[in-house]
């Protein structure tokens, strides 16, 4: 799956974890939790009720798949890259 983008969990509050959910909903069943720095394969994102959710797969266990809010996922390849000032 080398063509699948890898993203890093980021922006989760200290001493908290990102919930991986069975559905793209804040009320979806929690199937796993990840700390900042965890690496996930991004299988695609969708806007659900005005929230951008991404279907992700745990890099270390491809059977573990679910949904996470995109705001907590960072593409390490573009980390630190900013738009040029206008």
C-alpha positions in Angstrom: 0.0 0.0 0.0 2.9 2.4 -0.7 0.6 4.7 -2.7 -1.6 5.4 0.4 -0.7 8.6 2.2 0.5 8.2 5.8 -0.7 10.8 8.3 0.4 11.5 11.9 -2.0 12.0 14.8 -1.4 15.5 16.1 -3.2 18.2 18.1 -4.6 15.9 20.7 -4.6 17.5 24.2 -1.9 16.3 26.6 -2.9 13.2 28.5 -5.7 12.5 26.0 -6.1 10.2 23.0 -7.7 10.4 19.5 -10.7 8.2 19.2 -10.9 6.0 16.1 -14.6 5.4 15.5 -16.6 2.8 13.6 -18.5 5.5 11.7 -17.8 9.1 10.7 -19.6 10.6 13.7 -18.8 11.9 17.1 -21.3 9.4 18.4 -19.8 6.4 16.6 -18.5 3.4 18.5 -14.9 3.9 19.6 -12.8 1.0 18.3 -9.3 2.3 19.2 -7.5 5.3 20.6 -4.2 6.8 19.5 -1.7 9.2 21.0 0.0 12.1 19.3 2.6 10.7 16.9 0.8 7.5 15.9 1.0 6.8 12.2 -2.1 6.0 10.2 -2.7 5.3 6.5 -5.3 7.8 5.1 -7.8 5.9 3.0 -9.8 9.0 2.1 -11.7 11.8 3.6 -15.3 13.0 3.4 -17.4 16.0 4.7 -20.0 14.6 7.1 -22.3 17.1 8.7 -19.8 19.9 8.1 -17.0 18.0 9.7 -14.1 16.6 7.6 -13.6 12.9 8.6 -11.0 10.6 7.3 -11.1 6.8 7.0 -7.8 5.6 8.4 -5.9 2.4 8.9 -3.4 1.7 11.7 0.1 1.3 10.0 1.1 -1.5 12.5 -2.2 -3.4 12.2 -3.9 -3.0 8.8 -7.0 -4.8 10.0 -7.7 -1.9 12.4 -9.7 0.7 10.4 -12.1 3.4 11.3 -12.8 7.1 11.1 -11.1 10.1 12.7 -11.6 13.9 12.4 -9.2 15.3 9.8 -8.2 18.2 12.0 -6.1 15.7 14.1 -4.3 14.2 11.1 -1.1 15.7 9.7 0.7 14.8 6.6 4.3 14.5 7.7 5.6 15.1 4.2 4.1 18.7 4.2 4.6 19.5 7.9 6.0 22.9 8.4 5.3 24.0 4.9 3.4 27.3 4.8 1.8 29.2 1.9 4.0 32.0 0.6 2.9 35.4 1.7 0.8 37.4 -0.8 
